């Protein structure tokens, strides 16, 4: 049980936002989140900062914001798991009395005019000169051409397909469902509906992953303000209470016999957070699952226990994750269709849903919202359990109490 809550949310414009630095975007997001909570910048005594692939936002953001008397200040990086790690660290600082009000912010601006989104990530395996020589087993990726995250995730997806019979069409179900949710998200970069045929006909990026299996690239920033549950109750917006958190890390082992790509750290992070919250997967009303690729959603749902290992393909089929399905999943469109702010994409939408502020995309129930973050190539994981209710006063939950899947 924790006594922390998210009291403020700040988002900038997302997507092809040019002419602004990541620091400028981060500052805007923090100011917006603080104002959203009904506070002023002087009320902050903690700041946690994370930057994306540009890596150009750091602790100097405090000076930009005029925060000269902080008790907690740090730059955090667990890749896509960072958002959950930051919220947990903020809650722990508050519980320990080290801080009272902590802003957590992520910003990135890799997109440039007249350049493709893919070029933002580059291809280190094809760069020449200036880099350290790669020798031994570590050189296999350069020699084989597996030099970017998409190729490595494609290897994971292919391994799952080979082991369990998962199909590309089942991955397409995830893409189609999330685009249907994005239709009602005004910040989403992609809102036009897509079909399974559209998914199948989209070009290969790295087989078995099509273009529509892959997340967007975005410029923008997201911030949240974390404070005590008692203080949040008196602020401007409905508090989003932190019931549980967990994290797990397993740097990839690619040798024969490993479970890399089949079982992820979500299998430890999820149960840890749910045990702290006193819930099971059958209590979850909304799942905001990190979705750098459609496959990441599928394997995370398996590892959280929504279905048995190897049954993710069947679980996500038939519109189960789409509006009107039995599990409200990635209700803003996720990183596949809305915007790519690492783990702050699922976190921001979780806050919207827990507040009941989703409008046409609001899930029918929001008592328990599960948030995942994934970093590296299925190597780092964080999980949050959020609710509009205080943990000691929330509605009674019974495992298996929701509609059968």
C-alpha positions in Angstrom: 0.0 0.0 0.0 1.2 3.5 -0.8 0.1 6.9 0.2 1.0 8.7 -3.0 -1.1 10.0 -5.8 -0.7 11.7 -9.2 -2.2 15.2 -8.8 -1.2 16.8 -12.1 -0.8 15.9 -15.8 0.9 18.0 -18.4 1.2 17.2 -22.1 2.6 19.3 -25.0 1.6 19.1 -28.6 2.8 15.7 -30.0 4.3 14.5 -33.3 6.1 16.7 -35.8 6.6 19.6 -33.5 9.6 21.5 -34.9 11.7 24.5 -33.8 11.7 23.6 -30.1 14.3 21.9 -28.0 13.5 18.9 -25.7 14.3 21.2 -22.7 11.7 23.7 -23.9 9.1 21.0 -24.3 10.0 19.5 -20.9 9.6 22.9 -19.2 6.2 23.4 -20.8 5.0 20.0 -19.7 6.1 20.6 -16.1 4.5 24.0 -15.9 1.3 22.5 -17.4 1.2 19.6 -14.9 1.8 21.9 -12.0 -1.0 24.2 -13.1 -3.2 21.2 -13.7 -2.8 20.3 -10.1 -3.6 23.9 -9.0 -0.1 24.4 -7.7 2.8 26.8 -8.5 6.3 25.9 -9.4 7.4 27.0 -5.9 5.4 24.1 -4.5 7.8 21.6 -6.1 10.6 20.2 -4.0 11.4 17.3 -6.3 12.2 16.9 -10.0 12.9 13.7 -11.8 13.9 14.0 -15.5 14.2 11.6 -18.4 15.2 12.1 -22.0 14.6 10.0 -25.0 17.0 9.2 -27.8 18.1 12.8 -28.1 19.5 12.6 -24.5 19.4 16.4 -24.3 17.3 17.0 -21.2 19.0 16.7 -17.8 19.0 18.1 -14.3 19.7 21.5 -15.7 16.0 21.7 -16.3 15.6 22.7 -12.7 17.5 26.0 -13.4 15.4 26.6 -16.5 12.2 26.3 -14.3 13.7 28.4 -11.6 13.7 25.6 -9.1 16.6 26.5 -6.9 15.7 24.8 -3.6 14.9 21.2 -4.4 15.3 18.3 -2.0 15.2 15.6 -4.7 16.7 16.0 -8.1 17.8 13.2 -10.5 18.0 12.1 -14.1 16.5 8.6 -14.5 16.9 6.2 -17.4 15.5 2.7 -17.6 14.5 3.2 -21.2 10.8 2.5 -21.7 10.4 1.4 -18.1 11.5 4.8 -16.8 8.0 6.3 -16.2 7.0 3.6 -13.8 10.4 3.7 -12.1 10.2 7.5 -11.7 6.7 7.4 -10.2 7.8 4.7 -7.7 10.9 6.7 -6.8 8.7 9.8 -6.3 6.3 7.9 -4.1 9.2 6.5 -2.0 10.7 9.9 -1.5 7.4 11.2 -0.3 6.8 8.3 2.0 10.3 8.8 3.5 9.7 12.5 4.1 12.5 13.4 1.6 10.0 15.4 -0.5 6.4 16.5 -0.6 5.7 17.2 -4.3 7.7 15.7 -7.1 7.4 16.4 -10.9 8.4 13.6 -13.2 9.0 14.6 -16.8 10.0 13.0 -20.1 10.8 14.9 -23.3 12.3 14.1 -26.7 12.6 15.8 -30.1 14.3 13.4 -32.5 12.1 14.3 -35.6 13.5 16.8 -38.0 11.9 18.4 -41.0 12.2 16.5 -44.3 13.7 13.5 -42.6 11.9 10.1 -42.1 10.9 9.0 -38.7 13.1 5.9 -39.1 16.2 8.1 -39.6 15.8 9.4 -36.1 17.1 6.2 -34.7 19.9 5.8 -37.2 21.7 2.5 -37.7 24.9 2.2 -35.6 25.9 -1.0 -37.5 26.3 1.0 -40.7 28.2 3.9 -39.3 31.9 4.2 -40.2 34.7 5.5 -38.2 34.8 7.1 -34.8 33.4 4.1 -32.9 35.0 1.5 -30.8 35.8 -1.8 -32.5 33.2 -4.6 -31.8 34.9 -7.9 -31.2 33.9 -11.4 -30.2 30.2 -12.5 -29.6 29.2 -8.8 -29.3 29.9 -8.4 -33.0 27.3 -10.9 -34.2 24.7 -8.1 -34.6 26.9 -6.1 -36.9 27.9 -9.2 -38.9 24.3 -10.4 -39.2 22.7 -7.0 -39.8 20.7 -7.1 -36.6 21.6 -3.5 -35.8 18.4 -1.8 -34.7 15.6 -2.5 -32.2 13.1 -3.5 -34.9 15.2 -6.3 -36.1 15.7 -7.6 -32.6 12.0 -7.4 -31.7 11.3 -9.2 -35.0 13.5 -12.0 -33.8 11.5 -12.2 -30.6 8.2 -12.2 -32.4 9.5 -14.9 -34.8 10.6 -17.0 -31.9 7.1 -16.7 -30.3 5.5 -17.6 -33.6 7.7 -20.6 -34.1 7.1 -21.9 -30.5 3.4 -21.2 -30.1 1.9 -20.7 -33.6 1.2 -17.0 -33.1 0.3 -15.3 -36.4 0.9 -12.0 -38.1 -2.9 -11.5 -38.3 -3.1 -11.8 -34.5 -0.6 -9.0 -34.1 -2.7 -7.1 -36.6 -5.7 -7.4 -34.3 -3.7 -5.3 -31.7 -2.9 -2.6 -34.3 -6.5 -2.4 -35.5 -7.9 -2.2 -32.0 -5.6 0.5 -30.9 -6.3 2.6 -34.0 -10.0 2.3 -33.2 -9.3 3.8 -29.7 -7.0 6.6 -31.2 -9.9 7.8 -33.3 -11.2 9.6 -30.2 -7.9 10.9 -28.9 -7.3 14.5 -30.1 -3.6 14.2 -29.5 -3.2 11.0 -31.5 -1.0 11.4 -34.6 -2.9 8.6 -36.5 -6.7 8.6 -36.2 -7.9 7.1 -39.6 -9.3 3.6 -39.1 -7.3 0.6 -40.3 -8.3 -3.0 -41.1 -6.6 -6.3 -40.9 -6.1 -6.1 -44.6 -4.4 -2.7 -44.2 -2.1 -4.3 -41.6 -1.3 -7.2 -43.9 -0.6 -5.0 -46.9 1.6 -2.5 -45.0 5.2 -3.0 -46.0 7.6 -5.2 -44.1 10.0 -3.5 -41.8 11.7 -6.6 -40.4 9.7 -9.8 -41.0 7.4 -10.7 -39.3 6.8 -7.1 -38.3 4.9 -4.9 -40.8 4.9 -1.1 -40.7 1.7 -1.1 -38.7 3.3 -3.4 -36.1 5.7 -0.6 -35.2 5.3 2.5 -33.0 5.5 6.1 -34.1 8.3 8.5 -33.5 7.3 11.8 -31.8 8.5 15.1 -30.6 6.9 16.2 -27.3 6.9 16.0 -23.6 4.8 14.6 -20.7 4.9 15.4 -17.0 3.1 14.3 -13.9 3.1 15.7 -10.4 3.2 13.2 -7.6 2.3 14.1 -4.0 0.8 12.5 -0.9 -2.7 11.2 -1.1 -3.8 13.5 1.7 -2.5 16.6 -0.1 -3.8 15.5 -3.5 -7.3 15.3 -2.0 -7.4 19.1 -1.6 -6.0 20.0 -5.0 -7.6 21.0 -8.3 -8.0 17.7 -10.1 -9.3 14.3 -9.0 -6.3 12.4 -7.6 -5.0 9.2 -9.2 -3.9 7.0 -6.4 -0.9 4.7 -6.6 -1.9 1.3 -5.2 1.2 -0.7 -6.2 4.4 -0.6 -8.2 7.0 -3.1 -9.3 10.1 -3.4 -11.5 12.2 -6.2 -12.9 15.3 -6.3 -15.1 16.8 -9.1 -17.1 19.5 -8.0 -19.6 19.0 -10.2 -22.7 20.7 -13.6 -23.0 20.7 -14.7 -26.6 22.5 -18.0 -26.1 20.7 -21.3 -26.8 18.3 -22.3 -24.1 17.4 -18.8 -22.9 13.8 -17.6 -22.8 14.6 -14.2 -24.3 11.7 -13.1 -26.4 9.3 -15.6 -24.9 9.2 -14.6 -21.2 10.0 -11.0 -20.2 10.6 -9.2 -16.9 6.9 -8.3 -16.9 6.4 -11.8 -15.5 8.0 -10.5 -12.2 7.2 -6.8 -12.3 3.5 -7.3 -12.8 2.8 -9.8 -10.0 5.0 -7.6 -7.7 2.8 -4.5 -8.3 -0.5 -6.4 -8.2 0.5 -8.1 -4.9 1.3 -4.7 -3.4 -2.1 -3.4 -4.6 -3.9 -6.4 -3.4 -5.5 -7.2 -6.8 -5.3 -9.9 -9.5 -5.5 -9.5 -13.3 -9.3 -10.2 -13.1 -9.7 -7.0 -11.2 -8.1 -4.8 -13.9 -10.6 -2.6 -15.7 -8.1 -0.7 -18.0 -4.7 -1.9 -19.2 -2.3 0.6 -20.6 0.4 -1.7 -22.0 3.7 -0.5 -23.5 3.5 -1.0 -27.2 6.7 -0.2 -29.0 5.6 -3.1 -31.2 2.4 -5.1 -31.4 4.3 -8.1 -30.1 5.2 -6.3 -26.9 1.6 -6.0 -26.0 0.9 -9.6 -26.7 3.9 -11.0 -24.7 3.2 -8.5 -21.8 -0.4 -9.6 -21.5 0.8 -13.2 -21.3 3.4 -12.4 -18.7 1.0 -10.4 -16.5 -1.3 -13.5 -16.5 -4.2 -12.3 -18.6 -3.8 -15.6 -20.5 -1.4 -18.5 -20.4 2.0 -18.4 -22.0 1.6 -19.0 -25.7 -2.1 -18.1 -25.8 -1.6 -14.4 -26.4 -2.5 -14.7 -30.0 -5.9 -16.1 -29.3 -6.4 -13.8 -26.4 -6.0 -10.6 -28.4 -8.2 -11.8 -31.3 -11.8 -11.1 -32.0 -11.8 -7.5 -31.0 -11.1 -8.3 -27.3 -8.9 -5.2 -26.9 -10.9 -2.8 -29.1 -13.6 -0.4 -28.0 -16.5 -2.6 -26.7 -14.2 -5.5 -26.1 -13.9 -7.2 -22.7 -10.5 -5.6 -21.9 -10.1 -1.8 -22.4 -6.4 -1.8 -23.6 -4.4 1.2 -24.8 -7.4 3.4 -24.9 -5.6 6.4 -26.3 -4.2 4.5 -29.2 -0.9 3.7 -27.5 2.4 4.3 -29.2 1.3 2.6 -32.3 -1.3 5.3 -33.1 -1.2 8.2 -30.6 2.3 9.3 -29.7 5.6 7.9 -28.6 6.8 9.2 -25.3 8.3 6.0 -24.0 6.5 4.9 -20.8 4.9 8.2 -20.4 2.5 7.3 -23.2 0.7 4.6 -21.2 1.1 6.5 -18.0 -0.5 9.7 -19.4 -3.5 7.8 -20.8 -3.8 5.9 -17.5 -4.2 9.2 -15.7 -6.9 10.3 -18.2 -8.8 7.1 -17.7 -8.5 7.1 -13.9 -9.9 10.6 -13.8 -12.8 9.6 -16.0 -11.7 12.3 -18.5 -11.5 10.1 -21.6 -14.6 11.5 -23.3 -15.7 9.2 -26.2 -12.8 6.9 -25.4 -13.5 6.5 -21.7 -13.5 2.9 -20.5 -16.8 1.8 -19.0 -15.0 1.0 -15.7 -11.9 2.6 -14.3 -11.6 1.4 -10.7 -8.2 -0.4 -11.4 -5.8 0.8 -14.1 -2.7 -1.2 -14.9 0.2 0.5 -16.5 3.3 -1.2 -18.0 6.7 0.1 -19.2 9.2 -1.9 -21.2 12.8 -0.9 -22.0 15.6 -2.3 -24.0 14.8 -5.4 -26.1 12.3 -6.8 -23.5 14.9 -6.4 -20.8 13.5 -3.8 -18.4 10.0 -3.6 -17.0 8.0 -1.4 -14.6 4.4 -1.8 -13.5 2.0 0.6 -11.8 -1.4 0.0 -10.4 -3.5 3.2 -10.3 -7.0 4.0 -9.2 -9.3 7.0 -8.6 -9.9 5.6 -5.2 -7.7 5.6 -2.1 -6.5 2.1 -1.4 -8.1 2.0 2.0 -11.5 3.3 0.7 -11.8 1.8 -2.8 -14.7 -0.4 -3.9 -14.5 -4.1 -2.9 -12.8 -6.2 -5.5 -13.1 -9.9 -5.9 -10.8 -11.8 -8.3 -12.8 -12.9 -11.2 -15.5 -10.3 -10.6 -15.4 -8.8 -14.1 -17.1 -10.2 -17.1 -15.4 -13.5 -18.3 -13.0 -13.0 -21.1 
